[in-house]
Amino acid sequence: MLLLDTFEKIKIVALHPDSKLDLLSLANEVLQQIKDEIDASNYETLHIIRYILDKRLNNEKLSVVINDVLTQHPELRDDIEQSLKYNEDDLLDIQQSLQLFIADKRTEDIINDLISKISEMQLEQFPSVTQKINSYKQLIEIAYNKLNEVEAEPVEENEFLIDDSIDLLPLLKDEEHMVCYCGLESLDRALDGFQSGRIYIFSSGTGQGKSTWLSNLAYYIAHNYKSSDYKHLFETEYAQYKPLIIFITNENSIDETRARLLSIIEDKPVETIKTFDKQKQAEILYKFQRDTGVSVLIKYVPPRAFTAFDILSLSNKFEKKGYKPISIIVDYLDRLNSTQRAKEERHLLGFVTDELKHISIKLKVPVITASQLNREGHKSDVKDITQMSESWQKVQNADAVLLFSKLDAFDHTEFHVTIGKLRYKAVDGQPLKFVMKNSLKIKESLSDDKTTVREQPLNNVSQYIGGQPTWITEAF
């Protein structure tokens, strides 16, 4: 009866439109545990539910999957209608139930492993009965310690409970952010680098160079990987993975985005890049990956067809292929969709920003994206965060908002970047100035002819920002 109840809960999760990626993954994990024990009468349904879970975990929309399944299995309609009766609280209860199932399964596996090891021990292996008993004791002690590990967590990782029955010392940790640098030193110093668990929004008017900025940041973050906190991580804990920059574009095609990146790598105009044959382009990209040690995934998605949780699913997909992200770049925020329903655009974009923040924390990477300013912001020389188009919630939910103006001179282009909001430190409000000449590569100045590549991170970056220490927080 307990097994059947668990399977019914998995069906509800698979068929419910509000089931998020983490809940779908949990349901799939439990299904793998029980699939061999399901009664034969439910075997066909099991295959259908497994198919639906796999499709949803691979970014396919539930409505499309259900329509596909119903053509061959109309009997599933009753299950779908039944699942829609459950609300968010019900889903939360189901999630807790499935988490308990996994914990119980771990306990069961430990006990079965102990029984198996004891049964394999033969009396003739031991010179004396005492030695055999001691060996049994050791096995039981190991199993007992493993069981304690299962039960020892008084709270989940994302909870903190103050109670004198709990050892708080292991839980008292300072907030840590992995940092990667872009190599544009004035920007790195102003931001203290791009930090994990934070979302950065670059904002300007239409056609002012948002895609150019994001392409440059992909290039520079890859080139400065060796000075980032991630380098040590990939030499130790992530040794089996390759570092990856995920670049999502719903603004330009893959070909356009790749041409931009090649223009920046080679410091040549896009028109020149387009004259290179495929072999030469491939050689440049191979060399870029070898020199930096970083792979770059460029993925085009149609506007409003992708959510932040789809990006999380994409990251999980490439993790199975041997990659872990060091940053996620989205070109751009206003064309993403949300997993939550919203009647108004401003609420939708607020949800999108929140969800990007969630995956930045989940994946321990910075998320860098761009957004439009309104018409007033497009026309004005001095940009202001109040000119953010459509939704003030984007500003509220972001960790950093950087506003920039594009100024075309005779033989080059200037960018003036102002930090409109920085949640974690104070800024002096002075614009940072950058230039672009002959190619799409952004530099500190016209005399800057080489890429900045640091082997070590910046030290005392805050001392360059008007003498302000890093612990001063902007009131916002």
C-alpha angles and dihedrals in degrees: 000000000000091000093050091048090053091050091051089053091051089052090053092050093048094049100039116099093213096057107120126214096262091052092047089051091050092049090049091050092052091046090056088054096051104031094099092051099050115117115257091243089064096042097102092047089050091057091049093050091046089051091051093048092050091050094048092047087054093057099261115144116252093230091056093047093047093050089051093050096043092059088067101024110037089162087075091071092086091054090050093051090047093051092054090064091070118092132205093274090053090051090051090053090049090050091053090047092052091047090054089049090056091048091050090048091054089052091049092049092052092051093046090049090052092049090048093051093047092048090052092056111098123205094230089063090072129066091214142018089240092060091050092050090050090052090051089050091053092051092048091049091052091049091047091053091050090050089051089054089056093049101032099084105096092183136018123260092262094050134077119197121189108209132136091231091065128075101238097182096085089047096052099092129153115241107261129198125193108225132209124184129219098207095238090116100202089052093045091051094047093050099031083237127298107304132208118250091031134103121218122197122198109199136188141129128292114298094006097123108273093141090046091054093048092048090051092050091052089052096045096044089053091048092050096044090113091063094048129098087242094071093070090044092056090048091055125014095018096038092130092055137074118229112250136192111207111210113189115191126187091157105057133026122256090255092053092046092048091049090052091051092048090049089054095045093049095033089228133124117273088241089061092047090055089060091060114099121236093260093056093045090050092050091052092050093046090051091048091054093046094047095048100032088223128116120212124211114200113192125180117208128178116254113278091004096102134061134195089256089055086057089052090051090049090052091050090050092054092043087065087054092054105269134117122190123242093184140359121218121192122194092219145001100198092063097053122098130224130234087224124078117244131177093202129054093228092058092046092053090047089054091048091053091048091050092050087051089052094054091045087059094040094051095034094233137115115257113213120190143151137235139188128257117219124255092275090053092047092055100040123088093214112058123210133188090237086070093065106131126243101348136043086189089076088064093044094050099042124090093214134015117192118191121198140185125208116218118187114211129183098276104006145027125243127208121200110198122195123185104229095179134010114174100194105044143015123263131201096228095235115139120248114225127217135168138212123198134172093345139033091266112121116214139180092246143349090262092055101102101162137059115256108238118175125192091197132040123257116272124223092355092172094065090073095058102080090298091290115153117231095244095067106104123205112240107234 
